[in-house]
Amino acid sequence: MAKLIWSDQAISDLEGIGDFIGQDSEKFAKITVKKLFERALILKTFPTMGRIVPEKNSSKIRELIERNYRIIYEIISELEIHILTIHHSRPDL
């Protein structure tokens, strides 16, 4: 099972998403952040599950989609995955 390492950027992204959604609904903000975090946990077992990020075209840089968000990650090895950023799917990466 791989170890997930969250970058400072990814943590900041989660906080920003929570803050933004929380302006309208604190409950929905917590649910969304939790779902994003839990979605990334699947990478511990299935690191190649996500698709290759088209903008990067590298088999090591991949993404999982959860609702309108792209969880961008890098496969360092079979035992280490780095969560790089969580990006809303509308703006360009």
Beta strands, then each sheet from edge to edge (+ up, - down):
strand 1: 3-6
strand 2: 51-52
strand 3: 61-66
strand 4: 69-77
strand 5: 80-88
sheet 1: 1+ 5+ 4- 3+ 2-
end
